[in-house]
Amino acid sequence: MQTAIDTVSSIAHQLGSPHSFVDSNEDHIPLSSNGARELKFPPDFVWGTATASYQVEGGCDAGGRGLSIWDTFSRERCVDNGDVACGHFFKYEEDVKLMQKLGFKNYRLSISWSRIQPTGRGPINAEGVAFYNDLINCLLAHGVEPLITLYHWDLPQALEDELGGWQSREIAPIFCDYARLCFELFGDRVKNWLTFNEPWCVCLLGYGTGEHAPGITCDDGTKVYMAAHNVLRAHAAAVDVYRREYKAQQGGVIGITLNCNWNEPVPDRDPAAAQRNADAAHRILMWSLGWFADPIWRGDYPPEMRERCGDRLPTFTDEEKALLKGSSDFLGLNHYFSDFVKDCSKGEFVSHWGITSKGGYFGDMAATTEGHPTWARTDMGWNVVPWGFRRLLLWCQERYNPPGGIYITENGCAVPEPTKESSVKDTFRVAYLTSYIAAMHEAMEAGADVRGYFAWSFLDNFEWSLGYSKRFGIVHVDYDTLERTPKTSAHWFAHVTARNAVHIEAGARFTDAATALSHVDADDVAAVVAVAAAPCPLAAADPTAAATMVAA
């Protein structure tokens, strides 16, 4: 087993790392007795896995649950829906026992708001409360600590119909009441809370592009910015309630999870063009992470957003700013991929998702993203770039310096898995996870205060508008029988969490983009681009290549 792990670690070093330059003065991590480098983590480092209610629970018509916007959206606009999903609502005990068997001690889950309050406010659904009580008690009885997300995208449909969902200012106090209810019902046992998961997706994809529920489109960005404004108000209010009314007695912590890619500016021999690309890369960070993180850690929206959006970007009152600033005990960060970035202030913006727009959110950001043909990609089409993860973590540490540290609340990849056999032998995923965890370790050594890592996802599940076509799980789910089968990655991750360490083959190192580019003549743009896109063994290969190399 150890030989296979070391071999995969070697692959992981190559996977998605486009820089061939290695600084000969770089210190080597000490070798373990078998010749591999053992990257040890702090004794109190938190390892876990994650899921979300609508993606795994099923039981949509069971136990008094009300409709959510994802019930409506997926049934009307998607090929698949979450009516059954993984059947976790009925099989949670089996899933928790599997977590215990694998040695996983932390589990991130979300509560379905409409299972607790079918219409989003008013009467409590006793059956829904009983389900989450049973799930939480089962987790704790099996030595698994829950991290609970209050909102992972499944807004009660009634609140969308009656108020316009996150477009309405009225929704913030309603969410706050729901949060208070959860603290009251479950806070005696739950010590780790997240208010929202990836509000960027909630607001842009739900109220801008229409790709996600509730499927609303907006050309000028006003609905997108208003939704985000109300999410932030709701977050701050819920955190304030927890801290004032529950923290002293319950002793927990509360934060938020934000998603962000790393954005590397495309090199250019023209200094002015290079600066424009650097500015564009910064804008993407501001319009994704800074949009939410700046109000929470710095007190207001990024000045770049205010300058470019004008009065289309709502304004916080002084009281709201005070409530927002410091309203997260830690930074929850979801990260999957990185891109190269170019400025497009004078032309149309073409997003990573193929959306073309001259105005609104994308026009305000005025940046376009691209990958490189030699980079490995996941089944989502996302670029595998471990050094981007390292750079993002250090950027977050420098800009926000969250007092409670950074927790990676999601990281993982979708892999084409046409058969159960190919799914279970997911060596590509092992390589991906190895490389990203190693990059995270490098960031920690360089000063990033990362305190935990949750792999996405524990189970294969309903991948939103893409249905069941993409598999992120480290445990295979047969959607016909709902049978669970741990994949190679599950056993590998169990090994990592048990040893609190990941192994990398001796001599393997990850290099930073800036380090690599700094050793190339800046006037020779061809050489710069060549270094930035140096081919690697898996760059043009499908996941079976990894399996072949491991088998060899």
Stockholm file with secondary structure:
# STOCKHOLM 1.0

chainA/1-552         MQTAIDTVSSIAHQLGSPHSFVDSNEDHIPLSSNGARELKFPPDFVWGTATASYQVEGGCDAGGRGLSIWDTFSRERCVDNGDVACGHFFKYEEDVKLMQKLGFKNYRLSISWSRIQPTGRGPINAEGVAFYNDLINCLLAHGVEPLITLYHWDLPQALEDELGGWQSREIAPIFCDYARLCFELFGDRVKNWLTFNEPWCVCLLGYGTGEHAPGITCDDGTKVYMAAHNVLRAHAAAVDVYRREYKAQQGGVIGITLNCNWNEPVPDRDPAAAQRNADAAHRILMWSLGWFADPIWRGDYPPEMRERCGDRLPTFTDEEKALLKGSSDFLGLNHYFSDFVKDCSKGEFVSHWGITSKGGYFGDMAATTEGHPTWARTDMGWNVVPWGFRRLLLWCQERYNPPGGIYITENGCAVPEPTKESSVKDTFRVAYLTSYIAAMHEAMEAGADVRGYFAWSFLDNFEWSLGYSKRFGIVHVDYDTLERTPKTSAHWFAHVTARNAVHIEAGARFTDAATALSHVDADDVAAVVAVAAAPCPLAAADPTAAATMVAA
#=GR chainA/1-552 SS CHHHHHHHHHHHHHTTCCCCCCCTTCCCCCBCTTSEEEEECCTTCEEEEECCHHHHCCCTTSTTCCCBHHHHHHHHHCSCCSSSTTCHHHHHHHHHHHHHHHTCCEEEEECCHHHHSTTSSSSCCHHHHHHHHHHHHHHHHTTCEEEEEEESSCCBHHHHHHHCGGGCTTHHHHHHHHHHHHHHHHTTTCCEEEEEECHHIIIIIHHTBCSSTTCCBCSSSHHHHHHHHHHHHHHHHHHHHIIIIIHHHHCCEEEEEEECCEEEECCCSSHHHHHHHHHHHHHHHIIIIIHHHHHHHHSSCCHHHHHHHGGGSCCCCHHHHHHHTTCCSSEEEECCCEEEEEECTTSCEECTTSCEESSHHHHHHCEEEECCTTSCBCTTCCBCCHHHHHHHHHHHHHHHCCTTCEEEEECCCCCCCCSHHHHHSCHHHHHHHHHHHHHHHHHHHTTCCEEEEEEECSBCCCCGGGTTSCCCCSEEECTTTCCEEECHHHHHHHHHHHHTEEEEETTCCCCCHHHHHHTSCTTCHHHHHHHHTCCCTTTTCCHHHHHHHHHC
#=GC SS_cons         CHHHHHHHHHHHHHTTCCCCCCCTTCCCCCBCTTSEEEEECCTTCEEEEECCHHHHCCCTTSTTCCCBHHHHHHHHHCSCCSSSTTCHHHHHHHHHHHHHHHTCCEEEEECCHHHHSTTSSSSCCHHHHHHHHHHHHHHHHTTCEEEEEEESSCCBHHHHHHHCGGGCTTHHHHHHHHHHHHHHHHTTTCCEEEEEECHHIIIIIHHTBCSSTTCCBCSSSHHHHHHHHHHHHHHHHHHHHIIIIIHHHHCCEEEEEEECCEEEECCCSSHHHHHHHHHHHHHHHIIIIIHHHHHHHHSSCCHHHHHHHGGGSCCCCHHHHHHHTTCCSSEEEECCCEEEEEECTTSCEECTTSCEESSHHHHHHCEEEECCTTSCBCTTCCBCCHHHHHHHHHHHHHHHCCTTCEEEEECCCCCCCCSHHHHHSCHHHHHHHHHHHHHHHHHHHTTCCEEEEEEECSBCCCCGGGTTSCCCCSEEECTTTCCEEECHHHHHHHHHHHHTEEEEETTCCCCCHHHHHHTSCTTCHHHHHHHHTCCCTTTTCCHHHHHHHHHC
//
